[in-house]
């Protein structure tokens, strides 16, 4: 058994353990006998597979047998369930046990691919559940139909939980393997998966409005534009959904930018209104003395007009001081938004060029193939 086959079989056993754990949670005291029997048979088969696989593993990592014996003596549970048995993959072996770097490298590559594959399945199941929710709300009526729809949604939710568990296992293994292999770049795309990150493309966090809704990082981990055009209907649908979501976000951004323009103009008009009211009351104060009013009454009108002018002057000065930094802040935020948009558009163009670029050394291979055919033709004519 080669190292790649050995580690691949270990990952399959790990997936089988997670499946048995899920089935064990569904079994309770009043479950049917055939359900309990089927689960027990599956556990027995898993136990035999694990024992056979550990026999091959000890050939590559002899220290595992000593670690297993120590764990057996210190374990409080003499009858360990097969779904809880430690498989002693290179990522699970303690640092004091020597492991061949080739085995670690093989597991790291398989775990890296497993993480991306589980994220892909997670996204597909999230899209399916979002569609089922919309279909149920729009078309399903009646208790029986709603019960069947609920069961279908629960089945898809179970697949989502399975994909999330698989990704978390792969991420933990990558964290354990990367220091020894000096791998650090993968952390820029693969992040810890929290419960709040498992949501559809059109869903935001709790208490987030439509205008402030953020997209989960699972939809940003793999650039969709780098995928081939003929990579299947599901990935094409995902690509279209990402494009639609980007257009909607862009439209919201432009609408908010328009609101900022309107609010800035409204604030400027408020300041101009205060200036106009100040001049208006000062003009009234000047004209009061020229009118045919008794002197005490004219002085009272003039004092009132000057007090109103002073009030509007104070209001204008106060609001002008409060809004003094606003134009600079708005221009700074707009420059940041334009720079980010430029970065995104440049990335899209680069991805498009990369996708349409012919493979390296294709010209050399074509020339070599042409020369080979010419030599063959000349030899045949000779």
Phi, psi and omega in degrees: 000123181285162179301321180295317178294321180297310182292322178298319177295324177296321177293324176295320178295323178296319176296322177294323177297317178296321178295319179293324177298320178294317179294325180294327179290335180278348180271131176224187189297328184259020176289160181289154182296324180292329176292317178295321180294317180297321179293319180294320177297322179292323177295318180297317178297320178295322179297318179294319179296320181293317179297319178294320181291321178296331176296320176289326183294322181295340176290329179268326180233086183298333182293348180293324180298319177293320179294323178293320179294321177295319180294325179294325180284329182264352183285131179285340182259107181290330180254085181283133181290146184297330180286349179253003182288135176286129183274347178058045170292162181306330178284343181257355181281135178299159185292335182284348178266122181290136179229136179298136182296333179297320178295318179297319180295321179295315180294323180298318179295317180292321179292322179298315177293323179297321180297313180293322179293318178294323176296322178297314177296321179299316179295319180297315181291326176295320176296319180296318180293320178299319178294320180296321178298315179295318179296319180296315181292333186268324190242335189277129177222145178101154184292315182296314180294321178293325178294316178295320178295321178296320178296320178296317179294322178296323178295319177292323177297323176297322176293325177296315179296323179294317178295322178294319178296321179295318179294319181296323176295317178295320181294319178296320178293321178295322177297323181285328185270330189296323180298318181288334181261359179059045177253120183230340186290335183295338181290347178285336182249327180258122184239164175298136183265110176264166180296325180286347176278344183272087179209161183288168181297328183266005181256141175253183176289171178297137178067024175259131178282173181294325181286335181250016182289136179249153180265139179294151184292342181294339178271356180247357187290325181241122177297116183294331183291342180279352179281154180288159182287333184253041184261022173111162183289321184295315179292326175295321177295320177298319179298319179293322179295320178295320178295317179296318179296322178294319179295320178295318178296321178296320178295319176296321179297317178294323178294319177294324177296321176295321177297323177296319177298316180295319180293321178296318178294323177296319178295320178296322179291328175298316178295319178293327177295318177298319178296318180295318179295323177297313179295323181297315180289327176293322176296321177296323178295326180286328183275347181294322183288334182278347181275164183277066175249152172301149185301315178299320181291321178295321177294323178294316178298320180294319179296319179296318181295319179291327177294318177297319178297319178295323179297314180291327175295318179295317179298316179298318179294322181293311181292326177296323176290323179293326184260015185294321183273357185294313180301320178294321179294319180296315179295323178295314180294325179290324177294321177296316180296318178295322179294318178294320178295320177297321178296317180295315181294319177298320177297322178295317179295319178296319179296321178295319178294320180296322180290327180270358182281138178291155180298156181296149178063016180292322179295317179297318180294322179294317178298318180296320179293322179294318178296323179297316179296321180294318177298321180293320179294318180295320180293325180291322178293325179294000000 
